[in-house]
Structure formats: C-alpha cells, structure tokens
Amino acid sequence: MRTGLSPGAQHQQRYLWTDAFAVCNFLELFQRTGDQQYLLCAEALIDQVHSVLGRYRKDDARHGWISGLDEESGRHHPTAGGLRIGKPLKERDVDEPVDERLEWDRDGQYFHYITKWMHALCQAVFFVRDAPRWAAELGGVALERFARRAGSGEVVGVYWKMSTDLSRPLIPASGRHDALDGFITLREVLHAGAKSLDNAVATDLNEAIESLSVICQPRDWTTDDTLGLGGLLFDACRLCQFFGEQRSGDARLLQDILDACGRGLMSLLASRQLTRPLSHRLAFRELGLAIGLRALPVIAETITTSRIGSGPGLQRAVELLLPYESLSEEIIRIWLPYVQHQNENWRAHQDINDVMLATALIPNRFLSVVKAVSHDCFGE
C-alpha cells in the first residue's frame, strides 16, 4: 500500500481520520469475505497508528510517547496521551503567529479525529482484546485536555485543535458538532466495553459524558456543509442503536439532530452546491454526506423497532429524510470513475478520497454499534 502499511515500509504515512475509516473498511471486508488477510490489515493498521501517531514526530525536538510514558508502558497504553493528526508540517511553536493557510497543514490533535479513532477501536473489540481500554483511555484524556471550562470549572465547550502534547489550544474555537460527537462516542466506548470479554473499561467516562450532555441539550445543530451533514447522520445512527441504554433526553436529542439534518439538507440542495463543476468540489466531503445518507434506513428501522421513542415528531423527521437516501447513490456515481481515471483534483486528496469512497460503498461496519462479541475471536 502507498501509505506504508503492507508491506511495512520505513516511511509510514499515517493520518488519523483516513486510518479510522480504513480500519472499519478492513473489518467490513473480513466480515463479507471471511478472508483473514483483511483482519490482519485492520490489526496491523491499529498497531501502526498507535506506534506512529502516539509518538512525537521525527522532526520534533521531543521524543518518545506523547503521554510521557516509558517505552514499555507506552506500548501497553499507546493512546494515553492522545494521537496526532498526521499532518505534513509540525505544529507551530508557542511564540509563532497563526498563519491560517499553513495551520491546515500543521500537526497537533483534533478532537473530531480522536472520536473517529475511538469509533474504529470500538469496532475492533471483536478482534483486539485491548481495543476497549485503548478507546476509553483516549476518550478520558481527550475530554480532560480538550475541554473548555468556565471559571467555575464547568465544561462549556471543546477546543477544535490542541498541541501535540495537549498542553495548549492551537485553535481556540469549538467545532460545531464536537460536543455532540464526543457525547455519543464516549457512550459508544462504554457500550463496547460492556460487550467485550473484559465487560468493563478501566477509565470512568460517566462524568465526561454528563458534562457533554449538558452542552448538547437543547441546541440547534443545523449545517449545510456536506461533511458536517454526513457526520450528523452518523451520530444519529449510533445514538438510536443504544438498545436498552437510553437516557431520558435521547429521543429529544435524536429529533433535534434529524430536524437539523432536514433543514441543512434543504439548504444544501437549494444552494445547488452539488451541481457545481467538480473542479470546485471536494470528493471526500461529499462522500461523507453519502455515508451519512446510507444510515437513513438503519435509523428508520431502529426507531420503529426500539424503545428510543415513537412520537410523531420523530417519525415525521425520518420520513422527510428517507426519500433523499438515493442522493448517496448519485454522489457515489459521480465520483466512482475517478478511482481509475484520476484528475488533479482527486489526486490532491487521494488517500482520504479513496477511503471515504470505499466506506460509502460498504458502510455497514462503519455505521454500526457493536452488539456482541464471540469468545472465540481472540484465539487461545
């Protein structure tokens, strides 16, 4: 592979967002085919992400695990200090002024990338014994360091981007959906831990979940950004799958999310963004929407069969969105030819474009919340 995963290469090009989707895709392919090679790729990718992005960059004056743990402890707790993004440039120095253009290419830690990796680890609890613990340790340190607190100590937001060692915010603004994403992902980590062989996770995440819950309700999540819309639908899909684990505000939160998706989708279509020349569009962002739209049948079925809520408002929100599921196929149809006949626009973001397209084509594992674990998965 061109990123240095298989066969293993000296230069390993790891990028946390892309790799999180790739883990889910490998597991999906293993589930569909039974080919052990896909499972081995998922396991190798998890190990390599931790080994590369859990440590400081080679061009950083600091060395070793970001957590500050010694080599042996770091291998057992690779996520205890968070995980780097994997951007091409190192983070800016403390006394260096912000350059908005360069900042997109600078390293550090993103909260919304960390939540995607936690989700990937939750999917791997079937096969990697330490996955739920790694996910819990990552979630614990992420909220502790990314949290924006009032003078009283109350969590009032989540920083969008932190330094590699999580000592200072690089971008003090909050991501629009980061608190929601964190709230649902931390609950997924607890859910996955309960389904794992250990039946528990070492880190208590309940206080963090409660803090994020306060931020999330009530709130308007509306966006007409394609990737943001896809992320909202992904969050809604996971939220409605917590069978028997509902909180009192879940039905209301789910309806708020779906109502926001409806408004955002109408705004997106009215703006005609999806009819602009492809040279002015980004494939991975639109494919993120396609992935989210593929979740609509799952959301509709789960709401019908579960106890999360059957109020007319929730049902109506789903019914308004369901006809737009076919838009996912249209987005895939537009971008699929570029896998073989790549232009400059596709090649500029090839890795993330390829993996997001793969997820849009086979989204089941990515859109799922782990239900059970086999005692035979881990071997002797």
C-alpha positions as CSV (number, residue, x, y, z in Angstrom):
1,M,0.0,0.0,0.0
2,R,1.2,3.5,-0.7
3,T,0.9,4.6,2.9
4,G,3.4,2.1,4.1
5,L,1.1,-0.4,5.9
6,S,1.5,-3.6,3.8
7,P,4.2,-4.4,3.1
8,G,5.6,-2.5,6.0
9,A,7.7,0.5,4.8
10,Q,10.3,2.6,6.6
11,H,8.2,5.7,5.8
12,Q,4.7,5.1,7.2
13,Q,2.2,7.8,6.1
14,R,-0.4,7.6,8.8
15,Y,-3.3,10.0,9.0
16,L,-5.8,9.5,11.9
17,W,-9.1,10.3,10.1
18,T,-8.3,8.2,7.0
19,D,-7.0,5.3,9.1
20,A,-10.1,5.3,11.3
21,F,-12.3,4.7,8.2
22,A,-9.8,2.2,6.8
23,V,-10.0,0.0,10.0
24,C,-13.8,-0.1,9.6
25,N,-13.4,-1.0,5.9
26,F,-11.0,-3.8,6.6
27,L,-13.3,-5.3,9.2
28,E,-16.3,-4.9,6.8
29,L,-14.3,-6.8,4.1
30,F,-13.4,-9.5,6.6
31,Q,-17.0,-9.9,7.6
32,R,-18.1,-10.1,4.0
33,T,-15.5,-12.5,2.7
34,G,-14.0,-14.3,5.7
35,D,-10.6,-13.6,4.3
36,Q,-8.2,-13.4,7.3
37,Q,-5.9,-11.0,5.3
38,Y,-8.4,-8.2,5.9
39,L,-8.5,-8.8,9.6
40,L,-4.7,-8.8,9.7
41,C,-4.6,-5.5,7.9
42,A,-7.0,-4.0,10.4
43,E,-4.9,-5.2,13.3
44,A,-1.7,-4.0,11.7
45,L,-3.2,-0.6,11.0
46,I,-4.2,-0.2,14.6
47,D,-0.7,-1.1,15.8
48,Q,0.9,1.2,13.3
49,V,-1.3,4.2,14.0
50,H,-0.5,3.9,17.7
51,S,3.2,3.4,17.1
52,V,3.4,6.4,14.7
53,L,0.7,8.9,15.9
54,G,1.0,8.1,19.6
55,R,4.6,9.3,19.5
56,Y,6.2,12.6,18.7
57,R,7.3,13.3,15.1
58,K,10.8,12.6,13.9
59,D,11.4,16.3,13.3
60,D,10.2,17.3,16.8
61,A,12.8,18.0,19.5
62,R,10.7,15.9,21.8
63,H,10.9,12.1,21.6
64,G,9.0,9.0,22.6
65,W,5.4,8.6,23.5
66,I,3.2,11.7,23.6
67,S,1.9,10.6,27.0
68,G,5.4,10.8,28.5
69,L,5.3,7.1,29.5
70,D,8.4,5.0,29.2
71,E,8.7,2.7,26.2
72,E,7.2,-0.4,27.7
73,S,4.3,1.4,29.4
74,G,3.7,3.3,26.3
75,R,3.2,0.2,24.2
76,H,0.6,-1.0,26.7
77,H,-1.1,2.4,26.9
78,P,-0.5,3.9,23.4
79,T,-3.5,6.3,23.5
80,A,-2.9,7.6,27.0
81,G,-1.5,10.9,25.6
82,G,-3.9,11.2,22.6
83,L,-3.0,10.7,19.0
84,R,-1.5,13.2,16.5
85,I,-3.4,14.1,13.3
86,G,-0.6,13.1,11.0
87,K,-0.4,16.4,9.1
88,P,2.7,17.1,6.9
89,L,4.1,20.0,8.9
90,K,4.9,20.0,12.6
91,E,2.8,22.2,14.9
92,R,3.6,25.9,15.2
93,D,5.8,27.0,18.1
94,V,4.5,28.7,21.1
95,D,5.7,32.2,20.0
96,E,4.9,31.7,16.4
97,P,2.0,33.7,15.0
98,V,-1.0,31.9,13.5
99,D,-1.0,31.5,9.7
100,E,-4.5,30.3,8.8
101,R,-3.3,28.8,5.5
102,L,-0.4,26.9,7.0
103,E,-2.4,25.8,10.0
104,W,-4.4,23.3,7.9
105,D,-1.1,21.5,7.1
106,R,0.3,21.7,10.7
107,D,0.2,18.8,13.1
108,G,-1.4,18.6,16.5
109,Q,-4.5,16.9,17.8
110,Y,-8.1,17.2,16.5
111,F,-11.0,16.2,18.8
112,H,-13.1,15.1,15.9
113,Y,-10.4,12.9,14.6
114,I,-9.9,11.3,18.0
115,T,-13.6,10.4,18.2
116,K,-13.4,8.7,14.8
117,W,-10.4,6.6,16.1
118,M,-12.4,5.7,19.2
119,H,-15.2,4.5,17.0
120,A,-12.8,2.4,15.0
121,L,-11.4,0.8,18.2
122,C,-15.0,0.1,19.3
123,Q,-15.5,-1.8,16.0
124,A,-12.3,-3.8,16.8
125,V,-13.4,-5.2,20.2
126,F,-14.3,-8.4,18.4
127,F,-10.7,-9.0,17.5
128,V,-8.3,-6.9,19.6
129,R,-8.6,-7.5,23.3
130,D,-7.2,-4.2,24.4
131,A,-9.3,-2.1,22.0
132,P,-12.0,-1.0,24.5
133,R,-9.4,0.0,27.1
134,W,-7.4,2.0,24.5
135,A,-10.6,3.7,23.4
136,A,-11.5,4.6,27.0
137,E,-8.1,5.9,27.8
138,L,-8.1,8.0,24.6
139,G,-11.6,9.4,25.5
140,G,-10.6,10.2,29.0
141,V,-7.5,12.2,28.1
142,A,-9.2,13.8,25.2
143,L,-12.1,15.4,27.1
144,E,-9.8,16.3,30.0
145,R,-7.4,18.3,27.8
146,F,-9.8,19.5,25.0
147,A,-12.4,20.7,27.5
148,R,-13.1,24.5,27.6
149,R,-14.1,25.3,31.1
150,A,-15.8,28.3,32.8
151,G,-14.3,29.9,35.8
152,S,-16.4,27.5,37.9
153,G,-14.8,24.5,36.3
154,E,-17.9,23.6,34.3
155,V,-17.2,22.3,30.8
156,V,-18.7,24.8,28.3
157,G,-17.2,23.6,25.0
158,V,-14.5,21.6,23.3
159,Y,-11.4,23.1,21.7
160,W,-11.1,22.3,18.0
161,K,-7.4,21.8,17.8
162,M,-4.8,21.2,20.5
163,S,-1.0,21.0,20.5
164,T,0.6,17.5,20.2
165,D,1.2,17.2,23.9
166,L,-2.3,18.6,24.7
167,S,-0.8,21.4,26.7
168,R,-2.3,24.4,24.8
169,P,-5.1,25.0,22.2
170,L,-3.8,25.7,18.7
171,I,-7.2,26.8,17.5
172,P,-9.3,28.0,20.5
173,A,-12.6,27.9,18.6
174,S,-15.1,25.0,19.1
175,G,-16.1,22.6,16.4
176,R,-19.8,23.0,15.7
177,H,-20.6,19.3,16.4
178,D,-17.6,18.2,18.5
179,A,-19.5,18.1,21.8
180,L,-22.3,16.0,20.3
181,D,-19.8,13.7,18.6
182,G,-18.0,13.3,21.9
183,F,-21.1,12.7,23.8
184,I,-22.2,9.9,21.5
185,T,-18.7,8.4,21.0
186,L,-17.9,8.2,24.7
187,R,-21.2,6.4,25.2
188,E,-20.2,4.0,22.4
189,V,-17.0,3.3,24.2
190,L,-18.8,2.3,27.4
191,H,-21.2,0.3,25.3
192,A,-18.4,-1.5,23.5
193,G,-16.6,-2.1,26.8
194,A,-19.7,-3.8,28.2
195,K,-19.8,-6.1,25.2
196,S,-16.1,-7.0,25.3
197,L,-14.7,-10.0,27.1
198,D,-13.5,-7.9,30.0
199,N,-17.0,-6.5,30.3
200,A,-15.6,-3.2,31.5
201,V,-13.2,-0.4,30.7
202,A,-10.6,0.9,33.0
203,T,-11.4,4.6,32.7
204,D,-14.6,6.0,34.2
205,L,-16.2,8.1,31.4
206,N,-19.5,8.9,33.1
207,E,-18.5,12.3,34.4
208,A,-17.3,13.3,30.9
209,I,-20.5,12.0,29.3
210,E,-22.6,14.0,31.8
211,S,-20.6,17.2,31.0
212,L,-21.1,16.8,27.3
213,S,-24.7,16.0,27.8
214,V,-25.3,19.4,29.3
215,I,-23.8,21.1,26.3
216,C,-25.8,19.1,23.9
217,Q,-29.3,19.8,25.1
218,P,-31.1,21.8,23.7
219,R,-29.1,23.1,20.7
220,D,-29.5,23.8,17.0
221,W,-27.2,21.5,15.0
222,T,-28.1,22.8,11.6
223,T,-25.4,22.9,8.9
224,D,-25.4,22.8,5.1
225,D,-21.8,21.6,5.0
226,T,-21.8,18.2,3.2
227,L,-19.3,16.5,5.6
228,G,-21.0,18.1,8.6
229,L,-24.4,16.7,7.5
230,G,-22.9,13.3,7.0
231,G,-21.4,13.4,10.5
232,L,-24.8,14.4,12.0
233,L,-26.5,11.4,10.3
234,F,-23.7,9.2,11.5
235,D,-24.2,10.4,15.1
236,A,-28.0,9.9,14.8
237,C,-27.4,6.4,13.5
238,R,-25.3,5.5,16.5
239,L,-27.5,7.2,19.1
240,C,-30.5,5.2,18.1
241,Q,-28.6,1.9,18.4
242,F,-28.0,2.1,22.1
243,F,-30.7,-0.6,22.8
244,G,-31.7,-0.7,26.5
245,E,-29.3,2.1,27.3
246,Q,-31.4,5.1,26.6
247,R,-31.1,8.3,28.6
248,S,-34.1,10.5,29.3
249,G,-33.2,13.1,26.7
250,D,-32.2,10.7,23.9
251,A,-35.5,10.9,21.9
252,R,-35.5,14.7,22.0
253,L,-31.8,14.9,21.1
254,L,-32.3,12.4,18.2
255,Q,-35.3,14.5,16.9
256,D,-33.2,17.7,17.2
257,I,-30.4,16.1,15.1
258,L,-32.8,14.8,12.5
259,D,-34.7,18.1,12.3
260,A,-31.3,19.8,11.8
261,C,-30.4,17.4,9.1
262,G,-33.6,18.1,7.3
263,R,-33.1,21.9,7.4
264,G,-29.4,21.5,6.4
265,L,-30.1,19.2,3.5
266,M,-32.8,21.5,2.1
267,S,-30.4,24.5,2.4
268,L,-27.7,22.4,0.7
269,L,-29.9,21.4,-2.2
270,A,-31.3,25.0,-2.6
271,S,-27.7,26.3,-2.9
272,R,-27.0,23.9,-5.8
273,Q,-23.6,23.1,-4.3
274,L,-23.8,19.6,-5.7
275,T,-24.3,20.8,-9.3
276,R,-21.1,23.0,-9.4
277,P,-18.2,21.9,-11.6
278,L,-16.3,19.1,-10.0
279,S,-13.1,21.2,-10.0
280,H,-14.8,23.4,-7.4
281,R,-15.9,20.5,-5.2
282,L,-14.1,18.1,-2.7
283,A,-14.9,14.4,-3.2
284,F,-14.3,13.3,0.4
285,R,-16.7,15.9,1.9
286,E,-19.5,14.9,-0.5
287,L,-18.7,11.2,0.1
288,G,-19.1,11.9,3.9
289,L,-22.6,13.0,3.1
290,A,-23.2,9.9,1.1
291,I,-22.1,7.7,4.0
292,G,-24.5,9.6,6.3
293,L,-27.4,9.2,3.9
294,R,-26.7,5.5,3.8
295,A,-27.6,5.4,7.5
296,L,-31.2,6.6,7.0
297,P,-32.8,3.1,6.6
298,V,-30.9,2.0,9.7
299,I,-32.2,5.0,11.6
300,A,-35.8,4.4,10.4
301,E,-35.8,0.7,11.2
302,T,-34.2,1.2,14.6
303,I,-36.7,3.9,15.6
304,T,-39.6,1.6,14.6
305,T,-38.3,-1.5,16.5
306,S,-36.6,0.1,19.6
307,R,-37.8,1.9,22.6
308,I,-36.0,5.1,21.9
309,G,-39.2,6.9,21.0
310,S,-42.1,6.7,18.7
311,G,-43.5,10.2,18.9
312,P,-45.0,11.7,15.7
313,G,-42.3,14.4,15.5
314,L,-39.5,11.8,15.4
315,Q,-41.3,9.7,12.9
316,R,-42.0,12.7,10.7
317,A,-38.4,13.8,10.8
318,V,-37.3,10.4,9.5
319,E,-40.0,10.2,6.8
320,L,-38.9,13.6,5.5
321,L,-35.3,12.5,5.1
322,L,-35.8,8.9,3.8
323,P,-36.5,10.0,0.2
324,Y,-33.1,11.6,0.0
325,E,-31.2,8.3,0.6
326,S,-30.9,7.9,-3.2
327,L,-28.8,11.1,-3.2
328,S,-26.0,8.9,-1.8
329,E,-26.0,6.7,-4.9
330,E,-25.8,9.8,-7.1
331,I,-22.8,11.2,-5.2
332,I,-21.1,7.8,-5.5
333,R,-21.9,7.6,-9.2
334,I,-20.3,11.0,-9.8
335,W,-17.0,10.2,-8.1
336,L,-16.6,6.5,-8.7
337,P,-15.0,6.9,-12.2
338,Y,-12.1,8.9,-10.6
339,V,-10.7,5.8,-8.9
340,Q,-9.4,4.7,-12.3
341,H,-9.3,7.9,-14.2
342,Q,-7.9,10.3,-11.6
343,N,-7.6,14.0,-12.3
344,E,-5.6,16.6,-10.3
345,N,-8.5,17.4,-8.0
346,W,-8.8,13.7,-7.0
347,R,-5.1,13.2,-6.6
348,A,-4.7,16.2,-4.3
349,H,-6.6,14.3,-1.6
350,Q,-6.3,10.8,-3.0
351,D,-5.9,8.8,0.3
352,I,-8.9,10.3,2.0
353,N,-11.0,10.3,-1.2
354,D,-10.3,6.6,-1.7
355,V,-11.1,5.5,1.8
356,M,-14.3,7.6,2.0
357,L,-15.5,6.2,-1.3
358,A,-14.8,2.7,0.0
359,T,-16.8,3.4,3.1
360,A,-19.7,4.9,1.1
361,L,-19.8,1.6,-1.0
362,I,-19.6,-0.7,2.0
363,P,-20.8,1.3,5.0
364,N,-22.4,-1.3,7.3
365,R,-19.5,-1.7,9.7
366,F,-18.8,2.0,9.9
367,L,-22.4,2.8,10.7
368,S,-22.8,0.0,13.3
369,V,-22.6,-0.1,17.0
370,V,-21.1,-3.4,18.3
371,K,-23.8,-5.7,19.6
372,A,-22.0,-8.8,20.9
373,V,-18.6,-10.4,20.9
374,S,-17.6,-14.0,20.4
375,H,-15.4,-15.7,22.9
376,D,-13.5,-17.4,20.1
377,C,-12.4,-14.2,18.4
378,F,-9.2,-13.9,20.3
379,G,-7.9,-17.4,19.8
380,E,-6.1,-19.3,22.6
